[in-house]
């Protein structure tokens, strides 16, 4: 048997009480009929009110259901679009060629194999000559002295052997290149205290004589921080990112190979430049300059210049926060640039995202943010057919003993792959010997060792 609803029970009870009252007062039938009529009227009013409440609730629920359904439809459409875009982008990226060989297992990672003392190793460069692998570790400073030797090691995959020392002054970077059949090594020098030139110390170019590097040419720079060699239409260039002279507002220099030597080709206005990189997109050539400090703030735009056929012309500005490094990499038909942001002056924080930009056909647009802590360097490398980007996290505001992150280029962006901790790290450098990939990590503390990792699996 079904139960009466609560409201019906209440009405029935009230009716019973009223009828009982009428019977106690009088046996008059008119009284009973009047009370019964009033009760029925009240019941009809209650039913009408109840219907109104139910109607309002039904309308409200229907509106909410329609809203939820509309939102679910929108989310589903967005998910379908994202899936389509991700699948399309993934199809444009080269897939890993890992076949499970001795060097490329299912699980791969960077393993520390060598630690060795170096003097604030801000930079390193590797190259192969006559079947031997060489690693130059540039020395910035030791116990406050900038005029110290940098070292070229010979590396056999397990041990480092000192091969040649090169006198340098506050060296921060080096690059190896070949013109014709001749081999050269350029060193960006930041500060000289041996000749009292300070930030006007010249950077140097060395030439291989068959057994070692001899001094070849001195190039005017001001607080050089980075150097990059590149070729455009069979023309060879050497670009220096200059940090400062008497102020951080200075010029970075582009040299051109002319009649057997480098000649100043173009001076580019810059603010505390820390990195320079040549970028090629199809037939277009760009030069990116990461700007670190203007003299008053770290929040200053970095610049991208476009080769006009005769010189580099300003093309695009990108907001950066203590821009420390700029690197370029391509995957499939896509060209990316990554910028390491070091410090946000507005928030007084080293916890600032670094950025990846993608070429959209007209300009470089923001593609992905990477959480970093006082980032100082990005290094793009390939191991076992898979591309990676190593990020150097230098300082989080309280400690220099923090993890740096290696990202895997996968699908529609970068995803964290491995964390490694190198105290005071400022530089990554990757190199290959045979089938093996290695990573050099350099600290900016002469009391800390430099480290070499081997990619194993």
Secondary structure, 3 states (H helix, E strand, C coil): CCCCCHHHHHHHHHHHHHHHHHHHHCCCHHHHHHHHHHHHHHHHHHHHHHHHHHHHHHHHHHHHHHHHHHHHHHHHHHHHHHHHHHHHHHHHCCCCCCCCCCCCCCCCEEEEEEEEECCCCCEEEEEEECCEEEEEEECCCECCECEEEEEEEEECCCCEEEEEEEEEECEEEEEEEEECCEEEEEEEECCECCCCCECCCCEEEEEECCCCEEEEEEECCCCEEEEEEEEECCEEEEEEEECCCCCCEEEEEEEEEECCEEEEEEEEEEECEEEEEEEEECCEEEEEEEECCCCCCCEEEEEEEEECCCCEEEEEEEEEECEEEEEEEEECCEEEEEEEECCECCCCECECCEEEEEECCCCEEEEEEECCECEEEEEEEEECCEEEEEEEECCCCCCCCCEEEEEEEECCEEEEEEEEECCCEEEEEEEEECCEEEEEEEECCCCCEEEEEEEEC
